[in-house]
Amino acid sequence: MTDSNSATAELDFADQLALLSSALLQFRLSNKATLTVPKRRELEQLEEKLDEMTAQARARGVAALGKQISTALAEVQAASSAAAAFLEKIKQVEKVIATVTAFLGLGSAVLSGDVKTIVAAAKTVKDTVTA
């Protein structure tokens, strides 16, 4: 599973756990008058366990997103270094324009914060400087 799929799956799972916890809370509150004290406590404990699992799943999802961002940052740094080295060597105006344009696209992608767009833009810079 890719980091992107992993992050999405973990966060989706956390959402489902949170919904289940909310439904259990609603059930417990709606049936408060008919539930025995031990059953109410048991339901409360189940809610707490669901909430703990929700937090753990969210933390795992955020960690997976962190890996994505780390990978994208490495791509940006590699592309930036390659572009700088390439610009020192080239003499053709068209190559300079293409490289700077690709790098501007990368900058826009970074500002958007969209990991897939960043990776695609970094690839475009890499392709431009190796052409």
TIVO-2410 file (N, C-alpha, C; in nm, 3 decimals):
# residues 131
REC num residu      c1      c2      c3 atome chaine
REC   1      M   0.086  -0.118   0.000     N      A
REC   1      M   0.000   0.000   0.000    CA      A
REC   1      M   0.089   0.123   0.000     C      A
REC   2      T   0.060   0.219  -0.087     N      A
REC   2      T   0.141   0.341  -0.092    CA      A
REC   2      T   0.112   0.425   0.031     C      A
REC   3      D   0.203   0.519   0.058     N      A
REC   3      D   0.183   0.609   0.173    CA      A
REC   3      D   0.052   0.684   0.159     C      A
REC   4      S   0.020   0.726   0.036     N      A
REC   4      S  -0.104   0.799   0.012    CA      A
REC   4      S  -0.226   0.714   0.045     C      A
REC   5      N  -0.225   0.589  -0.005     N      A
REC   5      N  -0.336   0.498   0.025    CA      A
REC   5      N  -0.342   0.466   0.173     C      A
REC   6      S  -0.225   0.448   0.233     N      A
REC   6      S  -0.219   0.416   0.376    CA      A
REC   6      S  -0.276   0.531   0.459     C      A
REC   7      A  -0.238   0.652   0.426     N      A
REC   7      A  -0.287   0.768   0.500    CA      A
REC   7      A  -0.438   0.779   0.485     C      A
REC   8      T  -0.486   0.766   0.364     N      A
REC   8      T  -0.630   0.775   0.338    CA      A
REC   8      T  -0.705   0.665   0.412     C      A
REC   9      A  -0.653   0.544   0.405     N      A
REC   9      A  -0.719   0.431   0.472    CA      A
REC   9      A  -0.723   0.451   0.623     C      A
REC  10      E  -0.613   0.494   0.680     N      A
REC  10      E  -0.608   0.516   0.825    CA      A
REC  10      E  -0.706   0.626   0.867     C      A
REC  11      L  -0.708   0.736   0.792     N      A
REC  11      L  -0.797   0.847   0.827    CA      A
REC  11      L  -0.943   0.810   0.804     C      A
REC  12      D  -0.971   0.733   0.698     N      A
REC  12      D  -1.108   0.685   0.675    CA      A
REC  12      D  -1.152   0.592   0.787     C      A
REC  13      F  -1.062   0.504   0.830     N      A
REC  13      F  -1.092   0.412   0.939    CA      A
REC  13      F  -1.120   0.491   1.068     C      A
REC  14      A  -1.040   0.593   1.093     N      A
REC  14      A  -1.061   0.678   1.211    CA      A
REC  14      A  -1.199   0.744   1.204     C      A
REC  15      D  -1.237   0.791   1.087     N      A
REC  15      D  -1.369   0.852   1.071    CA      A
REC  15      D  -1.481   0.753   1.104     C      A
REC  16      Q  -1.464   0.630   1.057     N      A
REC  16      Q  -1.566   0.527   1.083    CA      A
REC  16      Q  -1.575   0.495   1.233     C      A
REC  17      L  -1.459   0.487   1.297     N      A
REC  17      L  -1.459   0.464   1.442    CA      A
REC  17      L  -1.527   0.579   1.516     C      A
REC  18      A  -1.500   0.700   1.473     N      A
REC  18      A  -1.561   0.818   1.537    CA      A
REC  18      A  -1.713   0.816   1.518     C      A
REC  19      L  -1.757   0.778   1.400     N      A
REC  19      L  -1.902   0.769   1.375    CA      A
REC  19      L  -1.966   0.663   1.463     C      A
REC  20      L  -1.898   0.551   1.476     N      A
REC  20      L  -1.950   0.444   1.562    CA      A
REC  20      L  -1.956   0.490   1.707     C      A
REC  21      S  -1.853   0.560   1.752     N      A
REC  21      S  -1.853   0.613   1.888    CA      A
REC  21      S  -1.969   0.710   1.909     C      A
REC  22      S  -1.992   0.795   1.811     N      A
REC  22      S  -2.104   0.891   1.820    CA      A
REC  22      S  -2.238   0.819   1.824     C      A
REC  23      A  -2.251   0.715   1.742     N      A
REC  23      A  -2.376   0.638   1.740    CA      A
REC  23      A  -2.397   0.568   1.875     C      A
REC  24      L  -2.288   0.517   1.932     N      A
REC  24      L  -2.297   0.451   2.062    CA      A
REC  24      L  -2.336   0.553   2.170     C      A
REC  25      L  -2.279   0.671   2.164     N      A
REC  25      L  -2.315   0.777   2.259    CA      A
REC  25      L  -2.464   0.810   2.247     C      A
REC  26      Q  -2.509   0.827   2.124     N      A
REC  26      Q  -2.651   0.858   2.101    CA      A
REC  26      Q  -2.740   0.747   2.156     C      A
REC  27      F  -2.702   0.623   2.130     N      A
REC  27      F  -2.779   0.509   2.181    CA      A
REC  27      F  -2.783   0.511   2.333     C      A
REC  28      R  -2.667   0.532   2.394     N      A
REC  28      R  -2.659   0.531   2.541    CA      A
REC  28      R  -2.744   0.643   2.600     C      A
REC  29      L  -2.738   0.762   2.541     N      A
REC  29      L  -2.816   0.874   2.593    CA      A
REC  29      L  -2.966   0.855   2.570     C      A
REC  30      S  -3.001   0.801   2.455     N      A
REC  30      S  -3.143   0.779   2.424    CA      A
REC  30      S  -3.206   0.673   2.513     C      A
REC  31      N  -3.123   0.579   2.558     N      A
REC  31      N  -3.175   0.467   2.638    CA      A
REC  31      N  -3.132   0.474   2.784     C      A
REC  32      K  -3.090   0.592   2.827     N      A
REC  32      K  -3.038   0.610   2.962    CA      A
REC  32      K  -3.136   0.562   3.069     C      A
REC  33      A  -3.262   0.591   3.050     N      A
REC  33      A  -3.363   0.557   3.151    CA      A
REC  33      A  -3.384   0.407   3.164     C      A
REC  34      T  -3.360   0.333   3.057     N      A
REC  34      T  -3.388   0.189   3.062    CA      A
REC  34      T  -3.263   0.104   3.085     C      A
REC  35      L  -3.146   0.166   3.081     N      A
REC  35      L  -3.022   0.090   3.100    CA      A
REC  35      L  -2.987   0.080   3.248     C      A
REC  36      T  -2.936  -0.034   3.285     N      A
REC  36      T  -2.887  -0.050   3.422    CA      A
REC  36      T  -2.755   0.025   3.434     C      A
REC  37      V  -2.718   0.054   3.557     N      A
REC  37      V  -2.592   0.126   3.579    CA      A
REC  37      V  -2.473   0.047   3.523     C      A
REC  38      P  -2.465  -0.084   3.546     N      A
REC  38      P  -2.352  -0.158   3.489    CA      A
REC  38      P  -2.350  -0.153   3.335     C      A
REC  39      K  -2.466  -0.158   3.272     N      A
REC  39      K  -2.472  -0.152   3.125    CA      A
REC  39      K  -2.430  -0.013   3.075     C      A
REC  40      R  -2.471   0.092   3.146     N      A
REC  40      R  -2.429   0.227   3.108    CA      A
REC  40      R  -2.278   0.241   3.117     C      A
REC  41      R  -2.221   0.188   3.226     N      A
REC  41      R  -2.075   0.194   3.244    CA      A
REC  41      R  -2.004   0.115   3.133     C      A
REC  42      E  -2.059   0.001   3.100     N      A
REC  42      E  -1.999  -0.081   2.995    CA      A
REC  42      E  -2.003  -0.007   2.860     C      A
REC  43      L  -2.116   0.058   2.832     N      A
REC  43      L  -2.126   0.135   2.708    CA      A
REC  43      L  -2.030   0.253   2.709     C      A
REC  44      E  -2.016   0.319   2.823     N      A
REC  44      E  -1.922   0.431   2.834    CA      A
REC  44      E  -1.779   0.384   2.810     C      A
REC  45      Q  -1.745   0.268   2.866     N      A
REC  45      Q  -1.610   0.213   2.846    CA      A
REC  45      Q  -1.586   0.179   2.698     C      A
REC  46      L  -1.689   0.126   2.633     N      A
REC  46      L  -1.676   0.096   2.491    CA      A
REC  46      L  -1.656   0.225   2.410     C      A
REC  47      E  -1.728   0.329   2.447     N      A
REC  47      E  -1.709   0.459   2.381    CA      A
REC  47      E  -1.566   0.508   2.398     C      A
REC  48      E  -1.514   0.497   2.519     N      A
REC  48      E  -1.378   0.541   2.547    CA      A
REC  48      E  -1.278   0.461   2.464     C      A
REC  49      K  -1.299   0.331   2.452     N      A
REC  49      K  -1.208   0.248   2.372    CA      A
REC  49      K  -1.217   0.287   2.224     C      A
REC  50      L  -1.338   0.313   2.177     N      A
REC  50      L  -1.353   0.358   2.038    CA      A
REC  50      L  -1.283   0.492   2.017     C      A
REC  51      D  -1.296   0.582   2.114     N      A
REC  51      D  -1.231   0.713   2.103    CA      A
REC  51      D  -1.079   0.699   2.104     C      A
REC  52      E  -1.027   0.607   2.186     N      A
REC  52      E  -0.882   0.583   2.188    CA      A
REC  52      E  -0.835   0.527   2.054     C      A
REC  53      M  -0.912   0.432   2.000     N      A
REC  53      M  -0.877   0.375   1.870    CA      A
REC  53      M  -0.884   0.481   1.761     C      A
REC  54      T  -0.983   0.567   1.771     N      A
REC  54      T  -0.996   0.676   1.673    CA      A
REC  54      T  -0.871   0.763   1.675     C      A
REC  55      A  -0.826   0.799   1.794     N      A
REC  55      A  -0.707   0.883   1.807    CA      A
REC  55      A  -0.583   0.811   1.752     C      A
REC  56      Q  -0.572   0.682   1.779     N      A
REC  56      Q  -0.457   0.605   1.728    CA      A
REC  56      Q  -0.460   0.597   1.576     C      A
REC  57      A  -0.577   0.572   1.519     N      A
REC  57      A  -0.589   0.565   1.373    CA      A
REC  57      A  -0.558   0.700   1.309     C      A
REC  58      R  -0.606   0.807   1.371     N      A
REC  58      R  -0.575   0.940   1.319    CA      A
REC  58      R  -0.425   0.968   1.325     C      A
REC  59      A  -0.363   0.929   1.435     N      A
REC  59      A  -0.218   0.950   1.450    CA      A
REC  59      A  -0.142   0.872   1.342     C      A
REC  60      R  -0.185   0.750   1.315     N      A
REC  60      R  -0.119   0.671   1.210    CA      A
REC  60      R  -0.141   0.735   1.073     C      A
REC  61      G  -0.259   0.788   1.049     N      A
REC  61      G  -0.287   0.856   0.923    CA      A
REC  61      G  -0.201   0.980   0.907     C      A
REC  62      V  -0.187   1.056   1.014     N      A
REC  62      V  -0.104   1.177   1.010    CA      A
REC  62      V   0.042   1.138   0.988     C      A
REC  63      A   0.087   1.029   1.051     N      A
REC  63      A   0.224   0.983   1.032    CA      A
REC  63      A   0.248   0.944   0.886     C      A
REC  64      A   0.150   0.877   0.826     N      A
REC  64      A   0.162   0.839   0.684    CA      A
REC  64      A   0.167   0.964   0.596     C      A
REC  65      L   0.087   1.066   0.631     N      A
REC  65      L   0.093   1.192   0.557    CA      A
REC  65      L   0.230   1.257   0.572     C      A
REC  66      G   0.286   1.246   0.690     N      A
REC  66      G   0.419   1.301   0.715    CA      A
REC  66      G   0.523   1.235   0.625     C      A
REC  67      K   0.510   1.104   0.606     N      A
REC  67      K   0.602   1.034   0.515    CA      A
REC  67      K   0.587   1.086   0.374     C      A
REC  68      Q   0.462   1.108   0.332     N      A
REC  68      Q   0.437   1.163   0.198    CA      A
REC  68      Q   0.505   1.297   0.181     C      A
REC  69      I   0.487   1.384   0.279     N      A
REC  69      I   0.542   1.518   0.271    CA      A
REC  69      I   0.695   1.512   0.272     C      A
REC  70      S   0.750   1.422   0.353     N      A
REC  70      S   0.895   1.406   0.359    CA      A
REC  70      S   0.949   1.361   0.223     C      A
REC  71      T   0.881   1.268   0.160     N      A
REC  71      T   0.921   1.220   0.028    CA      A
REC  71      T   0.911   1.333  -0.074     C      A
REC  72      A   0.802   1.408  -0.069     N      A
REC  72      A   0.785   1.519  -0.162    CA      A
REC  72      A   0.892   1.625  -0.140     C      A
REC  73      L   0.926   1.652  -0.016     N      A
REC  73      L   1.029   1.750   0.014    CA      A
REC  73      L   1.164   1.706  -0.041     C      A
REC  74      A   1.195   1.579  -0.029     N      A
REC  74      A   1.320   1.527  -0.085    CA      A
REC  74      A   1.321   1.545  -0.236     C      A
REC  75      E   1.206   1.522  -0.301     N      A
REC  75      E   1.195   1.543  -0.446    CA      A
REC  75      E   1.218   1.690  -0.481     C      A
REC  76      V   1.161   1.778  -0.402     N      A
REC  76      V   1.177   1.922  -0.426    CA      A
REC  76      V   1.324   1.961  -0.412     C      A
REC  77      Q   1.388   1.914  -0.307     N      A
REC  77      Q   1.528   1.948  -0.285    CA      A
REC  77      Q   1.617   1.893  -0.397     C      A
REC  78      A   1.592   1.770  -0.439     N      A
REC  78      A   1.670   1.710  -0.547    CA      A
REC  78      A   1.649   1.788  -0.677     C      A
REC  79      A   1.524   1.822  -0.705     N      A
REC  79      A   1.494   1.897  -0.827    CA      A
REC  79      A   1.558   2.035  -0.824     C      A
REC  80      S   1.556   2.099  -0.708     N      A
REC  80      S   1.616   2.231  -0.693    CA      A
REC  80      S   1.766   2.226  -0.717     C      A
REC  81      S   1.832   2.128  -0.659     N      A
REC  81      S   1.976   2.112  -0.678    CA      A
REC  81      S   2.010   2.084  -0.823     C      A
REC  82      A   1.933   1.996  -0.885     N      A
REC  82      A   1.957   1.961  -1.026    CA      A
REC  82      A   1.936   2.083  -1.115     C      A
REC  83      A   1.833   2.160  -1.087     N      A
REC  83      A   1.805   2.279  -1.167    CA      A
REC  83      A   1.916   2.382  -1.153     C      A
REC  84      A   1.964   2.403  -1.032     N      A
REC  84      A   2.072   2.500  -1.011    CA      A
REC  84      A   2.198   2.457  -1.085     C      A
REC  85      A   2.233   2.329  -1.075     N      A
REC  85      A   2.352   2.279  -1.145    CA      A
REC  85      A   2.335   2.289  -1.296     C      A
REC  86      F   2.218   2.258  -1.341     N      A
REC  86      F   2.191   2.263  -1.485    CA      A
REC  86      F   2.200   2.405  -1.539     C      A
REC  87      L   2.144   2.502  -1.465     N      A
REC  87      L   2.146   2.642  -1.510    CA      A
REC  87      L   2.288   2.696  -1.523     C      A
REC  88      E   2.380   2.644  -1.441     N      A
REC  88      E   2.519   2.689  -1.449    CA      A
REC  88      E   2.583   2.643  -1.580     C      A
REC  89      K   2.537   2.532  -1.634     N      A
REC  89      K   2.600   2.473  -1.752    CA      A
REC  89      K   2.540   2.516  -1.885     C      A
REC  90      I   2.417   2.557  -1.883     N      A
REC  90      I   2.350   2.579  -2.012    CA      A
REC  90      I   2.372   2.719  -2.067     C      A
REC  91      K   2.366   2.728  -2.199     N      A
REC  91      K   2.382   2.856  -2.266    CA      A
REC  91      K   2.258   2.892  -2.347     C      A
REC  92      Q   2.177   2.795  -2.379     N      A
REC  92      Q   2.062   2.822  -2.465    CA      A
REC  92      Q   1.948   2.886  -2.386     C      A
REC  93      V   1.897   2.994  -2.440     N      A
REC  93      V   1.789   3.069  -2.375    CA      A
REC  93      V   1.665   2.981  -2.358     C      A
REC  94      E   1.635   2.900  -2.458     N      A
REC  94      E   1.516   2.816  -2.451    CA      A
REC  94      E   1.523   2.719  -2.332     C      A
REC  95      K   1.641   2.663  -2.310     N      A
REC  95      K   1.658   2.571  -2.197    CA      A
REC  95      K   1.642   2.645  -2.064     C      A
REC  96      V   1.694   2.766  -2.059     N      A
REC  96      V   1.681   2.846  -1.936    CA      A
REC  96      V   1.534   2.874  -1.910     C      A
REC  97      I   1.462   2.915  -2.014     N      A
REC  97      I   1.320   2.947  -1.998    CA      A
REC  97      I   1.242   2.822  -1.956     C      A
REC  98      A   1.268   2.709  -2.023     N      A
REC  98      A   1.197   2.585  -1.989    CA      A
REC  98      A   1.226   2.542  -1.846     C      A
REC  99      T   1.351   2.555  -1.805     N      A
REC  99      T   1.390   2.515  -1.670    CA      A
REC  99      T   1.326   2.605  -1.565     C      A
REC 100      V   1.333   2.734  -1.587     N      A
REC 100      V   1.275   2.829  -1.491    CA      A
REC 100      V   1.123   2.812  -1.487     C      A
REC 101      T   1.060   2.791  -1.602     N      A
REC 101      T   0.916   2.769  -1.607    CA      A
REC 101      T   0.878   2.643  -1.528     C      A
REC 102      A   0.955   2.536  -1.548     N      A
REC 102      A   0.929   2.412  -1.474    CA      A
REC 102      A   0.947   2.435  -1.324     C      A
REC 103      F   1.050   2.511  -1.289     N      A
REC 103      F   1.076   2.538  -1.148    CA      A
REC 103      F   0.966   2.625  -1.087     C      A
REC 104      L   0.913   2.719  -1.164     N      A
REC 104      L   0.800   2.799  -1.116    CA      A
REC 104      L   0.678   2.710  -1.093     C      A
REC 105      G   0.657   2.613  -1.182     N      A
REC 105      G   0.549   2.517  -1.163    CA      A
REC 105      G   0.568   2.439  -1.035     C      A
REC 106      L   0.692   2.403  -1.006     N      A
REC 106      L   0.722   2.332  -0.882    CA      A
REC 106      L   0.693   2.421  -0.761     C      A
REC 107      G   0.732   2.547  -0.771     N      A
REC 107      G   0.703   2.640  -0.661    CA      A
REC 107      G   0.554   2.654  -0.636     C      A
REC 108      S   0.477   2.663  -0.743     N      A
REC 108      S   0.331   2.671  -0.729    CA      A
REC 108      S   0.275   2.545  -0.666     C      A
REC 109      A   0.330   2.431  -0.707     N      A
REC 109      A   0.285   2.304  -0.650    CA      A
REC 109      A   0.314   2.298  -0.500     C      A
REC 110      V   0.433   2.341  -0.462     N      A
REC 110      V   0.469   2.342  -0.320    CA      A
REC 110      V   0.374   2.432  -0.242     C      A
REC 111      L   0.344   2.548  -0.297     N      A
REC 111      L   0.253   2.641  -0.229    CA      A
REC 111      L   0.111   2.584  -0.218     C      A
REC 112      S   0.073   2.498  -0.316     N      A
REC 112      S  -0.061   2.438  -0.310    CA      A
REC 112      S  -0.070   2.336  -0.198     C      A
REC 113      G   0.044   2.275  -0.164     N      A
REC 113      G   0.044   2.175  -0.058    CA      A
REC 113      G  -0.005   2.039  -0.102     C      A
REC 114      D  -0.039   2.022  -0.228     N      A
REC 114      D  -0.088   1.895  -0.279    CA      A
REC 114      D   0.031   1.806  -0.314     C      A
REC 115      V   0.046   1.696  -0.241     N      A
REC 115      V   0.164   1.611  -0.255    CA      A
REC 115      V   0.177   1.555  -0.396     C      A
REC 116      K   0.067   1.510  -0.456     N      A
REC 116      K   0.072   1.453  -0.591    CA      A
REC 116      K   0.118   1.558  -0.692     C      A
REC 117      T   0.068   1.680  -0.677     N      A
REC 117      T   0.107   1.788  -0.767    CA      A
REC 117      T   0.255   1.822  -0.748     C      A
REC 118      I   0.302   1.820  -0.624     N      A
REC 118      I   0.443   1.849  -0.596    CA      A
REC 118      I   0.532   1.745  -0.662     C      A
REC 119      V   0.497   1.619  -0.644     N      A
REC 119      V   0.578   1.511  -0.703    CA      A
REC 119      V   0.578   1.521  -0.855     C      A
REC 120      A   0.462   1.549  -0.916     N      A
REC 120      A   0.454   1.563  -1.062    CA      A
REC 120      A   0.538   1.681  -1.109     C      A
REC 121      A   0.532   1.791  -1.038     N      A
REC 121      A   0.609   1.910  -1.076    CA      A
REC 121      A   0.759   1.885  -1.059     C      A
REC 122      A   0.796   1.813  -0.954     N      A
REC 122      A   0.938   1.779  -0.934    CA      A
REC 122      A   0.987   1.691  -1.048     C      A
REC 123      K   0.904   1.600  -1.094     N      A
REC 123      K   0.940   1.515  -1.208    CA      A
REC 123      K   0.956   1.600  -1.334     C      A
REC 124      T   0.869   1.698  -1.352     N      A
REC 124      T   0.880   1.787  -1.468    CA      A
REC 124      T   1.013   1.862  -1.465     C      A
REC 125      V   1.052   1.912  -1.348     N      A
REC 125      V   1.181   1.983  -1.335    CA      A
REC 125      V   1.294   1.886  -1.368     C      A
REC 126      K   1.287   1.768  -1.312     N      A
REC 126      K   1.392   1.668  -1.336    CA      A
REC 126      K   1.401   1.634  -1.486     C      A
REC 127      D   1.286   1.613  -1.549     N      A
REC 127      D   1.285   1.583  -1.692    CA      A
REC 127      D   1.341   1.698  -1.774     C      A
REC 128      T   1.310   1.820  -1.733     N      A
REC 128      T   1.357   1.938  -1.806    CA      A
REC 128      T   1.509   1.951  -1.796     C      A
REC 129      V   1.562   1.931  -1.676     N      A
REC 129      V   1.706   1.952  -1.660    CA      A
REC 129      V   1.788   1.836  -1.715     C      A
REC 130      T   1.727   1.721  -1.733     N      A
REC 130      T   1.801   1.608  -1.790    CA      A
REC 130      T   1.780   1.594  -1.940     C      A
REC 131      A   1.698   1.682  -1.999     N      A
REC 131      A   1.670   1.674  -2.144    CA      A
REC 131      A   1.786   1.728  -2.226     C      A
***
